[in-house]
Amino acid sequence: MENQIFRTVLGDVPVAELGMILPHEHLFTDLRGPDTFDYAQDDPGLVIETMKPYLAAAEDAGVTGLIECSTVGVGRNIEILRRLAEQTRIHIIAPTGIYKEAFTPKSFLHCTVDDLVQLWTEEITQSIEDTPAKAGFIKIAVSDDGPTKLEERNIRAAARASLATGAAIASHTIGGRAVMEEIAFLVDEALSLDKFIWVHAESEDDLSLHRQVADLGIYVEYDFIGQPNQDPLAQVKKVRTMVEHNYGERLLLSHDAGWFQPGRPQGQPEGGMRGYTYISDEFIPLLLANGLDRETVKLLIETNPKRAFAVELTN
């Protein structure tokens, strides 16, 4: 990991400096759609006031890195993320990319694959929206019924931008059929599949498909950890099953938690704010109590996300 860095909103950080990393969380997310008149905007002071205690609690729980997955279409606001990053020792990594078709801004509807490759490569290697920040990964999404033609465009652009930069691709993908369609496009683009992260893999009940995907080198991300409608012991069982079948090196764990929601009172999302400490406070003890050792836990919460999101410095 000597030449590997995390590309954070405040600058590059050597991977070796990080410990526990949460690979799928949200700090500021706007689900109202990009045609909303004040889309992706709110008072930065209110955002900081609301989110700072959650970041402080995560920092106290041992979190050193947080992958912020709100991409274009669901409220990416780099200036607010930079302001938040200045309030914490947690390193915040923001994406380039675009969300699924239903959330695509009009200005992106008629872009070509090459247009997107150029933009996303520039945001990873130079800057995002004339800010000092660079993107640390590529975040895309596909519709629940599988990729649309527009989303196929995005997948192919993400693959080519990843090939150009070494950045990981994390894709919101519900269900096994959708991910297999997505993988076919990535293979066609000759992407090394260890650069791809299946976000929301828990949406697919068939664990044999999780293993099939992991066999390809893909990271299988369980990011419903701590959500109120989830059975934590069932989640522990899934993790144990994957580990026992020798797929521990392909697993990522996160909460998909947060987040400040513009347009809602005090930014509170529907259902209320969820913090970023359940894995540290509750889930890791459950894993240890159910047969996993500390070395394996470290693999899941530290080593794997470092490998998944690291960018190789070439000079």
C-alpha positions in Angstrom: 0.0 0.0 0.0 3.1 2.2 -0.2 1.9 4.1 -3.3 -1.8 3.9 -2.6 -3.9 6.8 -1.5 -7.5 7.7 -0.6 -8.6 10.7 -2.6 -10.5 12.7 0.0 -12.4 16.0 -0.4 -9.5 17.8 1.5 -6.7 16.1 -0.4 -4.9 12.8 -0.9 -4.2 10.7 2.2 -1.9 7.6 2.3 -4.0 4.5 2.7 -1.7 3.3 5.5 -2.8 6.1 7.7 -6.4 4.9 7.8 -8.1 2.3 10.1 -11.8 1.4 10.1 -13.6 2.6 7.0 -17.3 2.8 6.3 -17.7 2.1 2.5 -21.3 3.3 2.0 -22.8 6.2 4.0 -24.5 9.5 3.3 -23.9 12.9 4.9 -25.9 15.2 2.6 -28.5 13.7 0.2 -31.3 15.2 -1.8 -33.9 12.7 -3.0 -36.4 15.3 -4.3 -35.0 15.0 -7.8 -32.7 17.3 -9.8 -35.5 19.4 -11.2 -36.4 20.8 -7.7 -35.8 24.6 -7.7 -33.3 24.5 -4.8 -32.0 21.0 -5.5 -28.8 20.0 -3.5 -28.7 23.3 -1.6 -29.1 24.2 2.1 -27.6 26.3 4.8 -24.0 24.9 5.4 -24.1 26.1 9.0 -27.3 24.1 9.6 -25.9 21.0 7.9 -22.7 21.2 10.1 -24.8 21.8 13.3 -26.9 18.7 12.4 -24.3 16.3 11.2 -21.3 17.2 13.4 -22.4 15.2 16.4 -22.9 12.1 14.3 -19.4 12.4 12.8 -18.0 13.0 16.3 -19.7 9.8 17.6 -18.3 7.8 14.6 -14.8 9.3 15.2 -15.0 8.2 18.9 -16.1 4.7 17.7 -12.9 4.3 15.7 -14.1 5.3 12.2 -11.2 6.9 10.2 -12.7 7.0 6.7 -16.3 7.5 5.3 -17.2 6.9 1.7 -20.0 9.4 0.9 -22.2 7.9 -1.8 -24.5 10.8 -2.8 -23.6 11.2 -6.4 -25.0 13.5 -9.1 -28.7 13.1 -9.2 -29.1 12.6 -5.5 -27.6 15.8 -4.1 -23.8 15.8 -4.3 -22.6 19.1 -2.8 -18.8 19.2 -2.6 -18.6 22.5 -0.8 -20.8 21.2 2.0 -18.8 18.0 2.2 -15.6 20.0 2.4 -17.0 22.1 5.2 -18.1 18.9 7.1 -14.6 17.4 6.5 -13.0 20.4 8.2 -15.0 19.5 11.4 -13.7 16.0 11.9 -10.6 13.8 11.7 -12.6 11.3 9.6 -11.5 11.4 6.0 -14.5 11.9 3.7 -14.4 10.5 0.1 -16.8 11.9 -2.5 -17.8 10.4 -5.8 -18.0 11.3 -9.4 -20.6 9.5 -11.5 -24.4 9.7 -11.8 -27.4 8.0 -10.3 -30.0 6.0 -12.1 -32.2 7.3 -15.0 -35.1 8.5 -12.9 -32.8 10.9 -11.1 -30.7 12.0 -14.1 -30.4 15.8 -14.5 -31.6 17.0 -17.9 -28.1 18.3 -18.7 -26.8 14.7 -18.6 -29.6 13.0 -20.7 -27.9 13.5 -24.0 -24.2 13.1 -23.0 -22.2 10.4 -24.9 -20.1 7.8 -23.3 -17.0 9.8 -24.2 -18.5 13.0 -22.7 -18.9 11.2 -19.4 -15.5 9.5 -19.5 -13.9 12.9 -20.0 -15.9 14.5 -17.1 -15.5 11.7 -14.6 -11.8 11.3 -15.4 -11.3 15.1 -14.9 -13.2 15.0 -11.6 -10.9 12.2 -10.3 -7.6 13.5 -11.5 -8.1 17.3 -11.5 -11.1 18.8 -9.7 -14.8 18.7 -9.1 -16.8 21.7 -10.2 -13.9 24.2 -9.9 -13.4 23.3 -6.2 -10.0 22.0 -4.8 -11.6 18.6 -4.2 -11.2 15.5 -6.4 -13.5 12.5 -6.6 -12.2 9.3 -4.9 -14.4 6.8 -6.7 -17.2 6.5 -9.3 -20.8 6.0 -8.1 -23.5 4.9 -10.5 -26.9 3.1 -10.1 -29.2 0.9 -12.1 -33.0 0.6 -12.1 -34.4 -2.2 -10.0 -35.6 -4.0 -13.2 -32.1 -3.9 -14.6 -30.0 -1.3 -16.5 -31.9 0.9 -19.0 -30.1 2.0 -22.2 -29.2 5.3 -20.5 -27.8 3.3 -17.5 -25.8 1.1 -19.9 -24.2 4.3 -21.1 -23.3 5.1 -17.6 -21.9 1.7 -16.8 -19.7 1.7 -19.9 -18.5 5.3 -19.1 -17.7 4.2 -15.5 -15.7 1.3 -16.8 -13.7 3.4 -19.1 -13.1 6.1 -16.5 -12.0 3.4 -14.0 -9.6 2.0 -16.6 -8.2 5.5 -17.1 -7.8 6.4 -13.4 -7.8 3.2 -11.3 -10.8 4.4 -9.4 -13.3 2.0 -8.0 -16.9 1.8 -9.2 -19.7 1.4 -6.6 -23.1 0.7 -8.1 -26.5 0.8 -6.4 -27.9 -2.5 -7.8 -31.0 -4.2 -6.4 -31.1 -8.0 -7.0 -29.1 -10.6 -8.7 -30.5 -10.3 -12.2 -29.6 -6.7 -12.4 -26.1 -7.2 -11.2 -25.5 -10.0 -13.7 -26.6 -7.7 -16.6 -24.4 -5.0 -15.3 -21.4 -7.4 -15.0 -21.8 -8.4 -18.7 -21.3 -4.7 -19.7 -18.2 -4.4 -17.5 -16.7 -7.6 -19.0 -17.4 -6.2 -22.5 -15.4 -3.1 -21.5 -12.5 -5.3 -20.3 -12.7 -3.9 -16.8 -10.9 -5.9 -14.0 -13.8 -6.8 -11.9 -12.0 -6.2 -8.6 -12.6 -2.5 -9.3 -16.4 -3.1 -9.0 -18.5 -3.0 -5.8 -22.0 -4.5 -5.8 -23.8 -2.0 -3.5 -26.9 -3.4 -1.7 -26.0 -7.0 -2.3 -28.3 -7.9 0.6 -31.2 -7.2 -1.7 -30.5 -10.6 -3.3 -31.5 -13.5 -1.0 -29.7 -16.2 -2.9 -26.3 -16.4 -1.2 -25.0 -18.7 -3.9 -25.2 -15.8 -6.3 -23.2 -13.7 -3.8 -20.5 -16.3 -4.0 -20.8 -16.5 -7.8 -20.2 -12.7 -8.0 -17.4 -12.8 -5.5 -15.7 -15.5 -7.5 -15.3 -12.9 -10.3 -13.3 -10.7 -7.9 -16.2 -8.3 -7.3 -16.7 -6.8 -3.8 -20.0 -7.8 -2.3 -21.2 -5.0 0.0 -23.6 -5.7 2.9 -24.7 -2.1 3.7 -28.1 -2.6 5.4 -26.3 -3.1 8.7 -28.2 -1.5 11.6 -31.3 -0.6 9.6 -34.4 -1.0 11.7 -36.1 -3.6 9.3 -33.1 -5.9 9.4 -32.4 -9.0 11.6 -28.9 -8.5 12.9 -28.4 -12.2 13.6 -29.5 -13.1 10.0 -26.9 -10.6 8.8 -24.3 -12.1 11.0 -25.2 -15.5 9.5 -24.7 -14.2 6.0 -21.3 -12.8 6.8 -20.2 -16.0 8.5 -21.4 -18.1 5.5 -19.4 -16.0 3.1 -16.3 -16.1 5.4 -16.7 -19.9 5.8 -16.8 -20.3 2.0 -13.5 -18.3 1.8 -15.1 -15.1 0.5 -14.1 -12.9 3.4 -11.7 -10.9 1.2 -14.6 -9.9 -1.0 -16.9 -8.5 1.7 -17.6 -4.9 2.7 -19.8 -3.8 5.6 -21.6 -0.5 6.0 -24.8 1.2 7.3 -26.1 3.3 4.3 -27.0 5.7 7.1 -27.3 9.4 7.7 -28.3 11.9 6.3 -29.1 15.6 6.1 -32.1 15.9 3.7 -32.6 19.4 2.1 -36.2 20.5 2.1 -37.2 18.7 5.3 -37.5 20.3 8.8 -34.0 20.6 10.3 -32.8 18.4 7.5 -34.2 15.3 9.1 -34.9 12.5 6.6 -38.1 10.5 6.6 -37.8 8.0 9.4 -35.2 10.1 11.3 -31.5 10.4 11.3 -29.4 7.2 11.7 -25.8 7.5 12.9 -22.6 5.6 11.9 -21.8 3.6 15.0 -23.9 0.5 14.9 -21.2 -1.6 13.3 -18.7 -0.5 15.9 -21.0 -0.7 18.9 -23.3 -3.6 18.1 -22.4 -5.6 15.0 -18.7 -6.3 15.6 -19.4 -7.7 19.1 -22.1 -9.9 17.5 -19.6 -11.1 14.9 -17.1 -11.9 17.6 -19.7 -13.7 19.7 -20.7 -15.8 16.8 -17.4 -17.2 15.8 -15.5 -14.6 13.8 -12.0 -13.8 15.1 -10.6 -10.3 15.4 -8.3 -10.8 12.4 -11.3 -11.5 10.2 -13.2 -8.6 11.6 -10.2 -6.3 10.8 -10.2 -7.8 7.2 -13.9 -6.8 6.8 -13.8 -3.3 8.3 -10.3 -2.1 7.4 -8.3 -4.2 4.9 -11.1 -4.8 2.4 -12.3 -1.2 2.0 -8.7 0.0 1.8 -8.1 -2.4 -1.1 -11.4 -1.6 -2.7 -11.1 2.2 -2.8 -7.4 2.8 -2.9 -6.0 4.8 -5.9 -2.5 4.0 -7.1 -0.2 6.9 -7.5 1.8 6.6 -10.7 4.4 9.3 -10.2 
